[in-house]
């Protein structure tokens, strides 16, 4: 069997397994150390009571013949689509059709799968640093060469996101790009795009007939009501943007699994003969061919996050994590670090002391403070000299982490 | 944005939407008709009590900080992997490693996604008639031309499954095929492969360095304990076969969503330079890049299907559906139909009266008996003149369906 040769282009050592290896080695050598993990961005608060109640009720429905549900609509149940339309969009003045929303089992799946819409030789642009799935899924699909010594893949267009631009990528001068992935609030840098940023990107995409993949998985963490929460708050975005949303961080669903993707009817790609093709129709075909709907019980839980109770409870969780982020920001600043992010995102992005290599700082933080974070270089070459800390943890652990940082570095 | 041109090769009219259109039109014209649907293969019995209890318990765990679960292992939790190894494999004398099992949210997803392992120009063989996802997912990936007037895609190798071979495809004489998809018990024909069939296929695959994708989603419906339930009961299959299993029909999970795929460590593909590459390592990379684990609550439900109680309850459901299949077989036979399948599968495959076109018989059955089935031609050209009926329904509906068939056709 001739195998897909593109998988071989991916380096063998991945970021999070390497972190795990170093942490295990340290813990084995120092069995009494109380290691606090601020690395992977995984929620720690339990599910909101309104969501728990809705999931129990859904399980009970599945236990009785009269209310049992088998295959559901691949795109998602109307009760969830209606809640999304009202609370995520109409509340912001945006009208999204029920047949433009595709409920799934996660944004990681969506962001990995959506590249199936693109031609094999489509040119892809990503920010640097960047969430690795955008890159890896396009490498697997053969849209790049093998990586060079700097870790960059020939064929990809890298858009540096540095302190000079507030860690927000800027539109290129010209075109020649089919797709750009934008993530705001950003993982890993915690930066958020303003209305001006998004307006510039939409104008660029429309001018150059490019598609924007707008990953808004962290939208719930935006604190300033004036900041856009959806790219569709920008005029013209329906002609050029797909949007991804997730319940993982907004409602604590990392282990429950639910997300959705918006593909407006106006979105058009270019077919082999130069004709315009509907991306909504293509994604509908993809979704119904290779997916069989999100678990009914899970969809009921997601819908409950929009009830008055569910909204108050989940917003309370977001506020809790954002208080953690504030404590980390303040503690790091007091210890002399240069700190970015953490104001509209659950991630703190910090410059390493003296511009140390990201992995060297990882080792220093682990051995001196028994804290685990994520090296910025793991997200791309432009992340070198930076480091990500996650605000997802208990208050006690965050306070202890801050105390250790101040003790070691201040 | 240059779009994937291969989606345009898929015909606009799909099988099940066309069935839905004709049924809606009939129901609108005959509002008093009691239409019974034996078309789509969707379970109707509620979840087993042991599964319901396990899902409630899991939801309760998610409601408390101390037992809350965030991101789980992408491959699945050990409690489920261990149950699979013991009950699905060790009980049949087969040893499968925990790191050879990949839990997912459904076999439709797995069977659609696994073609990402194959080279872009891999030659794919499928049975005819066939479960459409095998075909459509390879068309979308560009491994075929546009379909000809007979509906066949240039580039695919079709293996006719006809009455002459008991609706089981036979290995080709030569090689030149990278991958063959086999489904047993078969959807749509209800045929089951014997040890001799599988032995011949494994020998062929090993001789020609081909991969077998063995879809055993209906394994629980095999009634004869002497028939193999896993392809790994055949010596040498670990070197040439991936196996798919699902909880959809075995435990009523069509709306709950859980399945798994087995990728043995011995499986090797051929890389771009002729080197051998591990398909297990490739799938592990794919699974952890584009998937984030199956819902914890769902995995707990799936594991409960293996408890003593859960096994008895789910086997009871399978027996119930198989009694439906027996009633359909007997009624159709008494009405003069030539009937296949339904003995080790929940599907009845019948020859249309006088070899009528499948869609003509669909219309006749709908208008005369108010029954909905699936035209055999919808599964491929060799399905013309045949028709599929599903045993998934209430006893009362099945008995009424049989009475109508005997009244109209006997």
Interface residues (C-beta under 8 A of the other chain):
Chain A: X1 X2 X3 X4 X5 X7 X8 X10 X14 X40 X42 X43 X44 X45 X46 X47 X49 X52 X55 X56 X59 X60 X62 X63 X64 X65 X68 X69 X70 X71 X72 X105 X106 X108 X109 X112 X113 X116 X117 X118 X119 X120 X121 X122 X132 X133 X136 X137 X140 X142 X178 X179 X209 X210 X211 X252 X254 X255 X256 X257 X269 X270 X271 X272 X277 X279 X282 X285 X286 X288 X289 X290 X291 X292 X293 X294 X295 X296 X297 X298 X394
Chain B: X1 X2 X3 X4 X5 X7 X8 X10 X14 X40 X42 X43 X44 X45 X46 X47 X49 X52 X55 X56 X59 X60 X62 X63 X64 X65 X68 X69 X70 X71 X72 X105 X106 X108 X109 X112 X113 X116 X117 X118 X119 X120 X121 X122 X132 X133 X136 X137 X140 X142 X178 X179 X209 X210 X211 X252 X254 X255 X256 X257 X269 X270 X271 X272 X277 X279 X282 X285 X286 X288 X289 X290 X291 X292 X293 X294 X295 X296 X297 X298
